[in-house]
């Protein structure tokens, strides 16, 4: 039988300033999709990195 394992992701707190109109759009998406603002920001950053030609 496979062992039941719960993995925890490690997080760090960061503070960013963003334009009010962008924050408003983000809040609307969060409300409509029922997700946290943090989750949306992480997904947006992951998408940007995954779809860019920047070397990492």
C-alpha positions as CSV (number, residue, x, y, z in Angstrom):
1,X,0.0,0.0,0.0
2,X,1.3,3.5,-0.9
3,X,2.0,5.7,2.1
4,X,-0.2,8.8,2.5
5,X,2.0,11.8,2.3
6,X,1.1,15.5,2.5
7,X,3.8,17.8,1.1
8,X,4.0,21.4,2.2
9,X,5.2,24.2,-0.1
10,X,7.6,26.7,1.4
11,X,6.4,30.3,1.1
12,X,8.0,33.7,1.6
13,X,6.3,37.0,2.2
14,X,7.0,39.8,-0.3
15,X,5.4,43.3,-0.7
16,X,4.8,44.9,-4.1
17,X,3.2,48.1,-5.2
18,X,0.8,47.7,-8.2
19,X,-1.4,50.2,-10.0
20,X,-4.9,50.6,-8.6
21,X,-6.6,49.6,-11.9
22,X,-4.6,46.4,-12.0
23,X,-5.5,45.6,-8.4
24,X,-9.2,46.2,-9.2
25,X,-9.0,43.8,-12.2
26,X,-7.3,41.2,-10.1
27,X,-9.9,41.4,-7.3
28,X,-12.7,41.0,-9.9
29,X,-11.0,37.8,-11.2
30,X,-10.6,36.5,-7.7
31,X,-14.2,37.1,-6.9
32,X,-15.5,35.5,-10.1
33,X,-13.2,32.5,-9.9
34,X,-13.4,32.1,-6.1
35,X,-9.6,32.1,-5.6
36,X,-7.4,34.0,-3.2
37,X,-5.4,37.0,-4.5
38,X,-2.2,35.2,-3.5
39,X,-3.1,32.2,-5.7
40,X,-3.9,34.4,-8.6
41,X,-0.6,36.3,-8.3
42,X,1.4,33.0,-8.1
43,X,-0.5,31.6,-11.2
44,X,0.1,34.8,-13.2
45,X,3.9,34.8,-12.3
46,X,4.2,31.1,-13.2
47,X,2.4,31.7,-16.5
48,X,4.6,34.6,-17.3
49,X,7.8,32.7,-16.7
50,X,6.5,29.6,-18.5
51,X,5.7,31.6,-21.6
52,X,8.7,33.9,-21.8
53,X,12.1,33.5,-23.4
54,X,13.9,34.7,-20.3
55,X,16.7,32.5,-19.2
56,X,16.2,31.1,-15.7
